[in-house]
Amino acid sequence: MPLHFKTLMKALNHDTWYVTRGFDGALFLFHAARWSELLKTQQTPSGLNPKLLDFRRLFLGSVAVVRMDAQGRFNIPAPLRQYAGIDREAVILGVDDHLELWSVKGWTTFQEVQAEEYKRMAGELFGGLRGGVGQPTEGSQND
């Protein structure tokens, strides 16, 4: 775990983390308080909705509780490491309300595949801002 993450985790008392299957081959890690909030959103009656049941099986059915050891490592269970393709080295990202853990190969591949989409998204998200980059703002000349 990088030092800046360890320092922040300690300051926020985020010692217990819930790890589950994420998207695109990554693992998602949620600190205990955020995980509790997520579970509350899932407590609505679902009946037998097949899509919701499938999601819960993958997301909730693979969860593991982990704590950082003295060397700043998480002991991720083998099935989750296998899902993410993680052997020894990994990439960790802070994304909004969670951490993402990727294999080095998985993260590199994701970035390569998403390169064009990334530019398109940036244009959509930031292109309309005055003084920004990307698509022209409304009313500007497009020469």
N, C-alpha and C positions, 0 to 999 in steps of 0.2 A: 504494500500500500504506500503510495507516495506520501511524503512527510506532510504536505499541506492538507491532504485528506485526513491523515491520522490526527493532526492538530485540531482540525475542525470537528471531527467526530468526538474527540475527547472533550472539547469545549461545550458541545451540544449534548453530551451524555448519550451519544448514539453508539452504544456498545453492542446491542443486539440487532441483527439484521436478518431479514427474510429474503432468501434467494429463490428465484423461480425462473422458469423458461420465459425468455423475452421474445422479441421479434427478430427476424433475420439472422438467427443463430446466436444471438447474444443472450446473456443472463441478466435479469433485472434484480437489483438489490434494493430493498426498502427498509429504512430503519423502523423500529418497532412501532413508534407512534403513527407513522404514515401507513404502515401495514394495517394497523387497527382501523384507521379511517377508511382504507380501501375495502376491508371486510364489511364495514357498516353499509357501504353502498351496495353490497352484494346480498344483503339480508332481506331484500324484497321478495315476496312470493314469486317463484318462477314457474310453478307448475311443472310441466314436462317439456319445456321448450328445448328441442334438440340442439339448436345452435348454442344456447346458453350453457347447457349441460356439457357440450363438447369443449367450450371455452374453459369452464370450471375444471374439467378433467385435466386439461393441459396446464392451466395457470395455477390452480390451487392444489391439484393432485401431485405436483412435482416439487412443492415448496420444501425448503430446508431452513432451519434456524442455525445461524452461524454467529460466532463472536471472533473478534480479532485477537490473535495470540500476541505474546510479548514482542515478537519480531515484526508485527504489523501485517500478518498474513491471515487470510480466511481459509479454513479447511472446507472446501467445496466438495460435496459428495460426488462420487464417480459418475453416476448417471447424468448429473447436470454438467460436469466437465465434459463428458462424452457428447452430450447434445451440442455444447458450444465449441467442441473441437479443441479444448484447452489441454495442453500437456504440461509444460513448465512455465512458459512466459504468457502473459496476458496483457491486454490493454484495458484500462479502467477509465470511464468517462463519467463526469457528473452531468446529468441531464434533468433539468427541472427538479422533480421531487424524488428522484431515484438515481442510483448508480447503474451503469451498464458495464458488464464484464465481457470482453470479446477475446477470442483467440487472435493472435497477431495476424495470421493469414485471413481470418474472417473479417477483421476490421479493414485490412488493406483491400480486400476484394470488394467489400461494401462501398468503400470510398471510390474505387475505380468504376464500379457499376453505376453509382449515383452521381458521377461527375456532371453529366449533362443536365440531369434532373435538378441538381443543386443550383446550377445557374438559373434554370427556369424558375425555381422556387424563390430565389433571391430577387429576381425581376418582379415576380408577383407580390412579394412581401414588402420590398423596399423601393421598387421602381417608381411608385407614385409619390414618394416623398420629395418635397422640394429640396434641391441641392443634393439629392441622393443619386445613386447610379442605377442603371437598368433601363426600364421602359420610360418613355417620355411622360411627363406629367400632363394632366389635362390642360388644354389650351396652349401647350408649347408648340413651337414650330418643329416639324420633323423634316429637316432638309437632307 
